[in-house]
Amino acid sequence: MKTEKMVIVGSGPAGLTAAIYGARANLRPLLFEGMMPGGQLTMTTMVENFPGFPEGIDGPGLMERMKQQAERLGARIEASEVTGAVLKPREHVLRGGDREVKALSVIVATGATARWLGVRGEAELAGRGVSSCATCDGFFFRGKAVAVIGGGDSAMEEATYLAGLCSKVFVIHRRDRFRACPMLVERAGANPVIEFVMDHVPLAFVPTGEGLLEGVSLRNVKTGEERLLRVDGVFVAIGHDPKTDLFKGQLDTDGSGYIVAQKGSTRTSMEGVFAAGDVQDQSYQQAVTAAASGCMAARDAIRYLESLANP
């Protein structure tokens, strides 16, 4: 079994940035792309908040550029998923594709996936009026009416953010009270742009004839009455799930399942294993912060490898 100096699991902004830095250190890192090469950004039509692209760039295009950069510098990218991992100091074993590799250092950059409602029209209209990230896509709905679906802190934060951009923000929640922090609810409720739509559940996202979002079909859970709420955009804010199943029981995680990194570092609870991107970040979850943490993880791993060579 071949021993690699650096293995990266995940091919979003965090994983590819780590690969770039690892390659520039002449480590020839091996990166496993996983089931979604490029990560969640490949589902984004336009990215306008990643530095260096004044005209914006489509998500798949940005990830393809990052991949090309990593490969040009010497990273090896394998189009397969890691399906097994046994983590032990200095001899981490990962199973990817039809082979196993041993790694002195591992960078976990598997990301997190947004939770979706699973209602009719959601998948078809994703990126065409339906989004899971107000910070990413709210810019496209300036001066328009939008809805936020959810009742937790993230829903209140997204609604408050969108209120600074949009003419109207409806917050749709299935219950008669929110789970969110009372202070966040009070702040959102005091904003004249925001309107709470309580006791309603979404039934479907309704498209226009051009295939864009026309509105969301709602049902009042108390009366059974159905209606169409016409909005230009809908933001599903019901949380994210970090992709950590592969490392369950081997790396410390918090109450929400995110990998815990040491303060001021990307080091995890396991020697030689580092975490980058959304898999360890439930606060920011942006492409640029994921890329930055990929840089940090690579540099932490490089220092770790240097310590093995020079104990």
C-alpha positions as a Markdown table, in Angstrom:
| # | Residue | x | y | z |
|---|---|---|---|---|
| 1 | Met | 0.0 | 0.0 | 0.0 |
| 2 | Lys | 1.5 | 3.3 | -1.1 |
| 3 | Thr | 2.0 | 6.0 | 1.5 |
| 4 | Glu | 1.0 | 9.5 | 0.6 |
| 5 | Lys | 2.2 | 12.6 | 2.4 |
| 6 | Met | -1.1 | 14.5 | 2.0 |
| 7 | Val | -4.5 | 13.3 | 1.1 |
| 8 | Ile | -7.4 | 15.7 | 0.7 |
| 9 | Val | -11.0 | 14.5 | 0.9 |
| 10 | Gly | -13.4 | 16.9 | -1.0 |
| 11 | Ser | -13.1 | 19.1 | -4.0 |
| 12 | Gly | -14.9 | 22.3 | -3.1 |
| 13 | Pro | -13.1 | 25.6 | -2.5 |
| 14 | Ala | -11.5 | 24.3 | 0.7 |
| 15 | Gly | -10.2 | 21.1 | -0.8 |
| 16 | Leu | -8.9 | 22.6 | -4.0 |
| 17 | Thr | -7.2 | 25.5 | -2.2 |
| 18 | Ala | -5.6 | 23.0 | 0.1 |
| 19 | Ala | -4.4 | 21.1 | -3.0 |
| 20 | Ile | -2.9 | 24.3 | -4.5 |
| 21 | Tyr | -0.9 | 25.0 | -1.3 |
| 22 | Gly | 0.1 | 21.4 | -0.9 |
| 23 | Ala | 1.3 | 21.2 | -4.5 |
| 24 | Arg | 3.3 | 24.4 | -4.1 |
| 25 | Ala | 5.1 | 22.7 | -1.2 |
| 26 | Asn | 6.1 | 19.9 | -3.6 |
| 27 | Leu | 4.0 | 17.4 | -1.7 |
| 28 | Arg | 2.0 | 16.2 | -4.8 |
| 29 | Pro | -1.2 | 15.9 | -2.8 |
| 30 | Leu | -3.8 | 13.4 | -3.7 |
| 31 | Leu | -7.3 | 14.7 | -3.8 |
| 32 | Phe | -10.5 | 12.6 | -3.9 |
| 33 | Glu | -13.2 | 14.6 | -5.6 |
| 34 | Gly | -16.2 | 12.7 | -4.2 |
| 35 | Met | -19.7 | 12.4 | -5.5 |
| 36 | Met | -20.1 | 16.1 | -6.3 |
| 37 | Pro | -16.9 | 17.4 | -7.9 |
| 38 | Gly | -16.6 | 21.1 | -7.1 |
| 39 | Gly | -19.0 | 21.0 | -4.2 |
| 40 | Gln | -22.1 | 23.1 | -3.7 |
| 41 | Leu | -20.8 | 25.9 | -5.9 |
| 42 | Thr | -21.5 | 23.7 | -8.9 |
| 43 | Met | -25.2 | 24.3 | -8.2 |
| 44 | Thr | -24.8 | 28.1 | -8.3 |
| 45 | Thr | -25.4 | 29.9 | -11.5 |
| 46 | Met | -23.4 | 33.1 | -10.7 |
| 47 | Val | -20.9 | 33.9 | -8.0 |
| 48 | Glu | -20.3 | 37.7 | -7.5 |
| 49 | Asn | -18.7 | 37.7 | -4.1 |
| 50 | Phe | -15.5 | 35.8 | -4.8 |
| 51 | Pro | -12.6 | 38.2 | -5.1 |
| 52 | Gly | -10.9 | 38.6 | -8.4 |
| 53 | Phe | -13.9 | 38.3 | -10.7 |
| 54 | Pro | -15.4 | 41.9 | -11.1 |
| 55 | Glu | -17.9 | 40.7 | -13.6 |
| 56 | Gly | -18.8 | 37.6 | -11.6 |
| 57 | Ile | -18.3 | 34.0 | -12.6 |
| 58 | Asp | -20.6 | 31.0 | -12.7 |
| 59 | Gly | -20.1 | 28.5 | -9.9 |
| 60 | Pro | -19.0 | 25.5 | -12.1 |
| 61 | Gly | -16.6 | 27.8 | -14.0 |
| 62 | Leu | -14.9 | 29.0 | -10.8 |
| 63 | Met | -14.5 | 25.4 | -9.5 |
| 64 | Glu | -13.1 | 24.3 | -12.9 |
| 65 | Arg | -10.5 | 27.1 | -12.8 |
| 66 | Met | -9.5 | 26.1 | -9.2 |
| 67 | Lys | -9.1 | 22.5 | -10.3 |
| 68 | Gln | -7.0 | 23.4 | -13.3 |
| 69 | Gln | -4.8 | 25.5 | -11.1 |
| 70 | Ala | -4.3 | 22.7 | -8.6 |
| 71 | Glu | -3.4 | 20.2 | -11.3 |
| 72 | Arg | -1.0 | 22.6 | -13.1 |
| 73 | Leu | 0.9 | 23.0 | -9.9 |
| 74 | Gly | 1.2 | 19.2 | -9.4 |
| 75 | Ala | -1.9 | 18.0 | -7.4 |
| 76 | Arg | -3.3 | 14.7 | -8.4 |
| 77 | Ile | -7.1 | 14.6 | -8.6 |
| 78 | Glu | -8.9 | 11.4 | -8.6 |
| 79 | Ala | -12.5 | 11.2 | -9.7 |
| 80 | Ser | -13.7 | 8.8 | -7.0 |
| 81 | Glu | -15.2 | 9.0 | -3.5 |
| 82 | Val | -13.6 | 8.0 | -0.3 |
| 83 | Thr | -15.9 | 5.2 | 1.1 |
| 84 | Gly | -13.9 | 4.1 | 4.1 |
| 85 | Ala | -11.4 | 5.6 | 6.6 |
| 86 | Val | -9.4 | 4.3 | 9.5 |
| 87 | Leu | -7.6 | 7.1 | 11.2 |
| 88 | Lys | -4.4 | 6.3 | 13.2 |
| 89 | Pro | -1.5 | 8.7 | 13.8 |
| 90 | Arg | 1.0 | 8.5 | 10.9 |
| 91 | Glu | -0.8 | 5.7 | 9.2 |
| 92 | His | -4.3 | 6.9 | 8.2 |
| 93 | Val | -5.8 | 4.5 | 5.7 |
| 94 | Leu | -8.4 | 5.7 | 3.2 |
| 95 | Arg | -10.3 | 3.6 | 0.7 |
| 96 | Gly | -11.2 | 5.4 | -2.5 |
| 97 | Gly | -12.4 | 3.9 | -5.6 |
| 98 | Asp | -11.0 | 0.4 | -5.9 |
| 99 | Arg | -7.8 | 1.0 | -3.8 |
| 100 | Glu | -6.6 | 1.9 | -0.4 |
| 101 | Val | -3.9 | 4.5 | 0.4 |
| 102 | Lys | -2.0 | 5.3 | 3.5 |
| 103 | Ala | -1.6 | 8.9 | 4.4 |
| 104 | Leu | 0.7 | 10.8 | 6.8 |
| 105 | Ser | -1.7 | 13.7 | 6.8 |
| 106 | Val | -5.3 | 14.0 | 5.8 |
| 107 | Ile | -7.3 | 17.2 | 5.1 |
| 108 | Val | -11.1 | 16.7 | 5.5 |
| 109 | Ala | -12.9 | 19.1 | 3.2 |
| 110 | Thr | -16.1 | 17.2 | 2.7 |
| 111 | Gly | -18.4 | 20.3 | 3.2 |
| 112 | Ala | -22.0 | 20.4 | 4.3 |
| 113 | Thr | -25.2 | 20.0 | 2.4 |
| 114 | Ala | -28.2 | 22.4 | 2.7 |
| 115 | Arg | -31.4 | 20.7 | 3.9 |
| 116 | Trp | -34.2 | 21.0 | 1.4 |
| 117 | Leu | -37.9 | 20.7 | 1.8 |
| 118 | Gly | -38.4 | 18.0 | -0.9 |
| 119 | Val | -41.6 | 19.6 | -2.3 |
| 120 | Arg | -42.6 | 19.7 | -5.9 |
| 121 | Gly | -40.7 | 22.1 | -8.1 |
| 122 | Glu | -37.8 | 22.6 | -5.6 |
| 123 | Ala | -35.1 | 20.8 | -7.6 |
| 124 | Glu | -36.3 | 22.1 | -10.9 |
| 125 | Leu | -36.2 | 25.8 | -9.7 |
| 126 | Ala | -33.0 | 25.6 | -7.7 |
| 127 | Gly | -30.8 | 28.4 | -9.0 |
| 128 | Arg | -33.8 | 29.8 | -10.9 |
| 129 | Gly | -35.5 | 31.5 | -8.0 |
| 130 | Val | -35.0 | 28.9 | -5.2 |
| 131 | Ser | -31.9 | 29.2 | -3.1 |
| 132 | Ser | -30.4 | 28.0 | 0.2 |
| 133 | Cys | -28.1 | 31.0 | 0.8 |
| 134 | Ala | -29.2 | 34.6 | 1.1 |
| 135 | Thr | -25.6 | 35.9 | 1.3 |
| 136 | Cys | -24.8 | 34.1 | -1.9 |
| 137 | Asp | -27.9 | 34.9 | -4.0 |
| 138 | Gly | -29.7 | 37.8 | -2.3 |
| 139 | Phe | -28.0 | 40.3 | -4.5 |
| 140 | Phe | -30.0 | 39.0 | -7.5 |
| 141 | Phe | -33.3 | 40.0 | -5.9 |
| 142 | Arg | -32.6 | 43.6 | -5.1 |
| 143 | Gly | -35.9 | 45.6 | -4.9 |
| 144 | Lys | -38.0 | 42.4 | -5.3 |
| 145 | Ala | -40.2 | 40.4 | -3.1 |
| 146 | Val | -38.8 | 37.2 | -1.6 |
| 147 | Ala | -39.7 | 34.6 | 1.0 |
| 148 | Val | -37.6 | 32.8 | 3.6 |
| 149 | Ile | -38.8 | 29.4 | 4.8 |
| 150 | Gly | -37.8 | 28.3 | 8.3 |
| 151 | Gly | -38.2 | 29.2 | 12.0 |
| 152 | Gly | -34.7 | 29.0 | 13.4 |
| 153 | Asp | -31.9 | 31.5 | 13.9 |
| 154 | Ser | -30.7 | 31.1 | 10.3 |
| 155 | Ala | -34.1 | 32.0 | 9.0 |
| 156 | Met | -34.2 | 35.2 | 11.1 |
| 157 | Glu | -30.7 | 36.1 | 10.0 |
| 158 | Glu | -31.4 | 35.5 | 6.4 |
| 159 | Ala | -34.6 | 37.5 | 6.5 |
| 160 | Thr | -32.9 | 40.4 | 8.2 |
| 161 | Tyr | -30.1 | 40.4 | 5.6 |
| 162 | Leu | -32.5 | 40.2 | 2.7 |
| 163 | Ala | -34.5 | 43.1 | 4.2 |
| 164 | Gly | -31.6 | 45.4 | 3.3 |
| 165 | Leu | -31.9 | 44.4 | -0.3 |
| 166 | Cys | -35.4 | 43.5 | -1.1 |
| 167 | Ser | -38.7 | 45.4 | -1.2 |
| 168 | Lys | -40.6 | 42.7 | 0.8 |
| 169 | Val | -39.5 | 39.6 | 2.8 |
| 170 | Phe | -42.0 | 37.0 | 3.9 |
| 171 | Val | -40.9 | 34.6 | 6.6 |
| 172 | Ile | -42.9 | 31.3 | 6.3 |
| 173 | His | -43.1 | 29.0 | 9.3 |
| 174 | Arg | -45.2 | 26.0 | 9.9 |
| 175 | Arg | -45.9 | 26.7 | 13.6 |
| 176 | Asp | -47.4 | 29.6 | 15.5 |
| 177 | Arg | -44.1 | 30.4 | 17.2 |
| 178 | Phe | -40.4 | 30.5 | 16.1 |
| 179 | Arg | -37.6 | 28.3 | 17.5 |
| 180 | Ala | -35.1 | 31.2 | 16.9 |
| 181 | Cys | -33.6 | 33.3 | 19.6 |
| 182 | Pro | -36.2 | 35.8 | 20.8 |
| 183 | Met | -33.9 | 38.7 | 20.2 |
| 184 | Leu | -33.5 | 37.7 | 16.5 |
| 185 | Val | -37.3 | 37.3 | 16.2 |
| 186 | Glu | -37.9 | 40.7 | 17.8 |
| 187 | Arg | -35.4 | 42.4 | 15.5 |
| 188 | Ala | -36.9 | 40.8 | 12.4 |
| 189 | Gly | -40.5 | 41.5 | 13.5 |
| 190 | Ala | -39.6 | 45.2 | 14.0 |
| 191 | Asn | -38.4 | 45.6 | 10.4 |
| 192 | Pro | -41.2 | 47.0 | 8.3 |
| 193 | Val | -40.0 | 45.1 | 5.2 |
| 194 | Ile | -40.4 | 41.7 | 6.9 |
| 195 | Glu | -43.8 | 40.0 | 7.3 |
| 196 | Phe | -44.3 | 36.8 | 9.3 |
| 197 | Val | -46.5 | 34.1 | 7.6 |
| 198 | Met | -47.2 | 31.7 | 10.5 |
| 199 | Asp | -48.9 | 28.3 | 10.5 |
| 200 | His | -48.2 | 27.7 | 6.8 |
| 201 | Val | -46.4 | 25.0 | 5.0 |
| 202 | Pro | -45.1 | 25.1 | 1.4 |
| 203 | Leu | -46.7 | 22.7 | -0.9 |
| 204 | Ala | -44.9 | 23.4 | -4.1 |
| 205 | Phe | -42.7 | 26.0 | -5.9 |
| 206 | Val | -44.6 | 27.2 | -9.0 |
| 207 | Pro | -42.7 | 28.1 | -12.2 |
| 208 | Thr | -43.5 | 30.7 | -14.8 |
| 209 | Gly | -43.8 | 29.8 | -18.4 |
| 210 | Glu | -40.1 | 30.7 | -18.8 |
| 211 | Gly | -39.1 | 28.3 | -16.1 |
| 212 | Leu | -38.4 | 30.8 | -13.4 |
| 213 | Leu | -40.1 | 31.1 | -10.0 |
| 214 | Glu | -43.5 | 32.6 | -9.9 |
| 215 | Gly | -44.3 | 31.9 | -6.3 |
| 216 | Val | -44.8 | 29.3 | -3.6 |
| 217 | Ser | -48.0 | 27.4 | -3.0 |
| 218 | Leu | -48.9 | 27.4 | 0.7 |
| 219 | Arg | -51.4 | 25.6 | 3.0 |
| 220 | Asn | -52.6 | 27.0 | 6.3 |
| 221 | Val | -52.1 | 24.1 | 8.7 |
| 222 | Lys | -55.0 | 25.2 | 10.9 |
| 223 | Thr | -57.7 | 26.0 | 8.3 |
| 224 | Gly | -56.5 | 23.9 | 5.3 |
| 225 | Glu | -56.8 | 26.9 | 3.1 |
| 226 | Glu | -54.4 | 27.0 | 0.1 |
| 227 | Arg | -53.0 | 30.0 | -1.7 |
| 228 | Leu | -50.2 | 31.1 | -4.0 |
| 229 | Leu | -47.7 | 33.6 | -2.5 |
| 230 | Arg | -46.2 | 35.4 | -5.5 |
| 231 | Val | -42.5 | 36.1 | -4.9 |
| 232 | Asp | -39.5 | 36.4 | -7.1 |
| 233 | Gly | -37.2 | 34.3 | -4.9 |
| 234 | Val | -37.4 | 31.8 | -2.1 |
| 235 | Phe | -34.7 | 31.0 | 0.4 |
| 236 | Val | -34.9 | 27.7 | 2.2 |
| 237 | Ala | -33.3 | 28.2 | 5.6 |
| 238 | Ile | -33.9 | 25.0 | 7.5 |
| 239 | Gly | -30.2 | 24.2 | 8.2 |
| 240 | His | -27.2 | 22.3 | 6.9 |
| 241 | Asp | -25.9 | 18.8 | 7.5 |
| 242 | Pro | -22.1 | 18.5 | 7.7 |
| 243 | Lys | -20.8 | 15.5 | 5.7 |
| 244 | Thr | -19.0 | 13.7 | 8.5 |
| 245 | Asp | -20.4 | 10.2 | 8.4 |
| 246 | Leu | -17.1 | 8.8 | 7.1 |
| 247 | Phe | -15.3 | 10.0 | 10.2 |
| 248 | Lys | -18.0 | 9.4 | 12.9 |
| 249 | Gly | -16.5 | 8.1 | 16.1 |
| 250 | Gln | -13.0 | 9.0 | 14.9 |
| 251 | Leu | -13.0 | 12.8 | 15.1 |
| 252 | Asp | -14.6 | 15.0 | 17.7 |
| 253 | Thr | -17.7 | 16.8 | 16.5 |
| 254 | Asp | -20.0 | 19.4 | 18.1 |
| 255 | Gly | -23.7 | 19.0 | 18.9 |
| 256 | Ser | -24.6 | 19.7 | 15.3 |
| 257 | Gly | -22.1 | 17.2 | 13.9 |
| 258 | Tyr | -19.5 | 19.7 | 12.7 |
| 259 | Ile | -15.9 | 18.6 | 13.1 |
| 260 | Val | -14.3 | 20.5 | 16.0 |
| 261 | Ala | -11.0 | 22.2 | 15.1 |
| 262 | Gln | -8.6 | 23.4 | 17.8 |
| 263 | Lys | -8.9 | 27.2 | 18.4 |
| 264 | Gly | -6.8 | 29.2 | 16.0 |
| 265 | Ser | -6.0 | 26.1 | 13.9 |
| 266 | Thr | -7.5 | 23.5 | 11.6 |
| 267 | Arg | -6.1 | 20.6 | 13.7 |
| 268 | Thr | -8.7 | 18.0 | 14.8 |
| 269 | Ser | -8.8 | 15.6 | 17.7 |
| 270 | Met | -6.7 | 13.2 | 15.6 |
| 271 | Glu | -3.0 | 13.7 | 15.0 |
| 272 | Gly | -2.3 | 14.5 | 11.4 |
| 273 | Val | -5.9 | 15.1 | 10.5 |
| 274 | Phe | -7.1 | 18.7 | 9.6 |
| 275 | Ala | -10.5 | 20.0 | 8.8 |
| 276 | Ala | -11.3 | 22.8 | 6.3 |
| 277 | Gly | -14.4 | 24.5 | 4.9 |
| 278 | Asp | -18.0 | 24.0 | 5.8 |
| 279 | Val | -17.5 | 20.7 | 7.4 |
| 280 | Gln | -16.1 | 22.6 | 10.4 |
| 281 | Asp | -17.8 | 26.0 | 9.9 |
| 282 | Gln | -21.5 | 26.6 | 10.6 |
| 283 | Ser | -21.1 | 30.3 | 11.0 |
| 284 | Tyr | -19.9 | 31.7 | 7.7 |
| 285 | Gln | -20.2 | 29.0 | 5.0 |
| 286 | Gln | -19.0 | 31.1 | 2.1 |
| 287 | Ala | -16.7 | 30.1 | -0.8 |
| 288 | Val | -14.1 | 32.6 | 0.2 |
| 289 | Thr | -14.0 | 31.5 | 3.9 |
| 290 | Ala | -13.8 | 27.9 | 2.8 |
| 291 | Ala | -10.9 | 28.7 | 0.5 |
| 292 | Ala | -9.1 | 30.5 | 3.3 |
| 293 | Ser | -9.5 | 27.6 | 5.7 |
| 294 | Gly | -8.2 | 25.3 | 2.9 |
| 295 | Cys | -5.1 | 27.4 | 2.9 |
| 296 | Met | -4.8 | 27.2 | 6.6 |
| 297 | Ala | -5.3 | 23.4 | 6.7 |
| 298 | Ala | -2.6 | 22.9 | 4.1 |
| 299 | Arg | -0.1 | 25.0 | 5.9 |
| 300 | Asp | -1.0 | 23.3 | 9.2 |
| 301 | Ala | -0.4 | 19.9 | 7.5 |
| 302 | Ile | 2.9 | 21.1 | 6.0 |
| 303 | Arg | 4.1 | 22.1 | 9.4 |
| 304 | Tyr | 3.0 | 18.8 | 10.8 |
| 305 | Leu | 4.9 | 16.9 | 8.1 |
| 306 | Glu | 8.0 | 19.0 | 8.7 |
| 307 | Ser | 7.8 | 18.0 | 12.4 |
| 308 | Leu | 7.8 | 14.3 | 11.4 |
| 309 | Ala | 10.8 | 14.8 | 9.2 |
| 310 | Asn | 12.6 | 16.9 | 11.8 |
| 311 | Pro | 11.5 | 15.6 | 15.2 |
